[in-house]
Amino acid sequence: MSHHPASVEVLDSVDRLLHGLAALGVLGALATGVVAESPALAAAAGLNHRVVRAAHGAFGAAAVAAWVLHGVRLCLAWLGGESTWGLMPRWRDLGAFGRALGWGLGLARERPAWGRFSYRERVPYGLQLVLLPALAGTGWLVAHPAWGVGLLGAQGLVQVAALHAAGGALLVPVVLWHLFFAHGQPGALFWNGAWIHGRAPWWRVERLRPGWARELGTSVTPVAGAAATVDVEALLDRGNRAAREHRWTEAEAAYREALEVYPGYAQALFNLGVVRARAGDRRGAREALESFVAKDPFGPAADRAREVLRQLGEEDESRG
C-alpha cells in the first residue's frame, strides 16, 4: 500500500518571493500603463501624470528585478546539476493542447494526465521570459526620449513606443491565461493559496496533476505532523466493513480519520456523506456530499452523490 502526504510543496520560500515580486510588477505595470501613456486620460481621471509614469516605471523595474533574480537562480541550479528546462515551451505542447481540446469537446474519453508542468504553465512562462526584457528595453527608451531619438531617430522612437504598447497588450492575455489555470480551473476554485504558503493539498495534485502524482509516489516528504504512516485505504476498508454491518458511528469515525490523514480524499468523503444520510444526520450528510461534488464534480460517484442530495432535499420538503 502506498502512503500519501497531506500536501506537497509547490513553491519554496524563494519561489514565493520571486512570484510575489513578479506579480506586483506585472500587474502594477499593466494597471498603470494606459494612463502613463496618456496625459489626457490621467487628467480626466484626476491623476498626476508624472506620478503615474513614475509608478509605472517602478512596477516595471520590480518585474524586471524578478526576471533577473529568477535567471540567477536558474543559473545556480544549473551549476548545481539540476535541470532548469522544465518550464520551457516545447513542440509536443501542441499535441498536449490538441488532446486537452479533444477531451474538453467530448471527443476523447480520458482526461489528460498532466505532469508537474504542461503547456498551461510553459506557454505563459516562455512568453513572459521574452516579453519582460523587451518591455523593459522599449519602456526605458520611451521614458528617456533624448536617448531614444539619439539612438533611433524620432521616427524610430515612435515605432519603439508602438512596440512597447503592443507588448503590454500581449502581456494581458498571457497574465489572464496564467491566472485562469492557476486559480480558475476546476478543483482549484475558489482560492488557490499555494503562491502564499507554497503547498498544495494532495487531493488537488492527484486530481489536477495525476501524472505528477504518479511520479511523486511515496517519495514526497509529508508536512510536519501529518500521520502518513497510517494507511488511508485500510481506514476506508474499516469504515466500509462497519457500514455494511450498519455500525454507522464506527464507520463515520473511520472515514473521518482517513480524511484527517488524507484531506480531500474523495472516496472517504463520499462514503462519509452516505453513512451520515443512513444514520439520519441529514445536515452532516449534505455537508460531506456537497464538499465531495465540489472537489470531484465529474467523478464516477458524482451523479450518485447528487442523487442522494436530491433525495435529502425532497425528504426535507415533505417534512416541512
Beta strands, then each sheet from edge to edge (+ up, - down):
strand 1: 7-9
strand 2: 199-201
sheet 1: 1+ 2-
end
